[in-house]
């Protein structure tokens, strides 16, 4: 697939859940590869840099401190992170600034069911977060399918259907969107 012909996949399986005094986006995506392959995409810095909204200063497959640098064009914002769980190839959890991301990988007959639980303090941003992860996970799926199109992150995502996804997730989750 050519980068310019990328169109977001269908709206994903998402929900918003109360997480104590925080809100969690729960995003489920089925992938055609085994958990070990998906794990590599989630933890290897070179692969993360091809699909994630950040760059990692180290592999995320082991617990401990890391820096995840959010990238938006020429703007880079380093955020402290701590990998709190790394159970290859099933469970990865880390903080990213004030947020917590928990990735669960479950084997299926067709590959892997990836479940992302992204916990944040602000419920109104959940549709924006869902739209961003939607595009990132589409790009990750293409990468692990052997058809990389290059990372789409930050404001550039607006050129690839982010606003429509944000609006659709806001409606689906019954949250006023951006």
N, C-alpha and C positions, 0 to 999 in steps of 0.2 A: 504494500500500500504506500502511496505517495503522501507525504505530510499534508500537502494542499488538498488532498481528497478526503482527509479525515473528517468524519462526522461522528459525533458522540453516539454511543450505543443507547439502547432503550433505557428509560428511567429504571434505576436499580431498586432493589429490595432494601428499603430503609425504614427506620423508625427513630423517634426521639424518646429517650427514657430519662426519668429523674434519676440522678446519681448523687443522692444526698443533697448537698447545697449546690450541686453542679448539674449540667445537662449532658447527656451522652447521645451522640449520633451513633446508631448501629447500622452499619452498611455491609451488606452481604453480596459477594460476587463469586460466581462459579467460574473456575479456570480449567483449561484442558490439560494441565500438567500436574505431576505429582507434587506433594507438599515439599519435597526436597528442592525442587526447581523453584518453586514460589519462595521458599525460605531464602534462597540465594538472592533473589531479586529484592527481598525485604531487608537484607543485612549487608550485602556487599556494596561498599561505597561507590565503586565504578558503575554498578547497575543502578543504584539509587539515583545517581546523577543523570541517568537517562530517562527517569520517569517521575521522581518525587519532587515535592515543592521545596526541597532543601538539599544541601550537600552535607554529607557526614564526614567528620574528620577521621573516622575509624570505622571498622566493621562493627555492626550492631549485634553480632551473634554471641556476644558475651556481656555479662553484667559489668556495670561501672560507668564512670563519667564519659561524656562525649560532648561534642559541639555540633549542633545541626544548624547550618547557616541557611536561612530563608533567602531565596533568590527571586528578584523581580527585576528583570532587565539588568541594568548596571548596579542596582541597589542590592546590597547584601547585608543581612542582619543576623549576626551570630547569636544563637540562643543556647543556653546551657541545657543539657539533657542528661538524664541518668537512665541507663538500661537497668530495669529492676528485675525482669524475668527474661530468660533466654533459654527456652527448652526446645532445641532443634529436633525436628522440624515442625513443631506443633504450636508453640506459644511464644510470642515476643511482646514485651511491654516496656515502654519508656516514656519519660516525661519529655516534653518539648516546650520550653518556656513554662507557662502556667497550665498547659494542657497535658493530658495523659492519653497515649495511644496504646491500645491493646489489640494485637493481631492474633487471631486464632486460625489455624489451618487444619481442616478436617479432610481426610481422604474420602473420596467418593468413587463410584464406579467409573466416572468420566474424568477424574483428575483431583481437584481440590476445591472445597468450599472455603473461601476466605471470608472471615468476619472481622471487620474493623469496628472497634468501639472507641470513638474519639470523644473524650470527656473535656468539656469546657465550662467556663463560668457563665457564659452569656447565651441564653436560649435563642435570642433573635438572630445570631450568626449561624445557627445550625444549617439552614438551607444553603448558605454561602459555602460552608465547609463541605456539605454534601456535593455541591456542584464541582468544587475544586477536586475532591477525591474522586469523583466520577471520571473526570478527564484524566487525572493521574493514573487511575487504575485501568482505564482503557489503554493508555500508552504503555503501562506495565504489561498488560496482556499481549499487546502487539510485540513488545520486546521479547517476552519469553516464547512467543510463537515464532521468533526468528524474523520478524518484520518490523524492526525498530523504525520509528518515524521522528525520533528526537523529542526531547523533553518539551512539555508545554506547561509553563507555570507563570504565576504572577498575573499581571495585567494582560499578557499575551493570550491567556485563556479566553478572554472576552472575544477574541477573533475566531475562536473554535467552539462556539456554542455555550459558553459559560452562562450568559444571562438567561437563556431559555431554560437551562438546567436549574438555575437558581429559582426561577419563577415556578417551574414544575415541582421542585422539592418543597418550596414554601407552601404551595397549594396542598401537596400530598401530606405534609406534616402539620398543616393548619398553623403556620407561623408566618407573620408578615415578613416578606423578603426585602431584599435590597432595592 
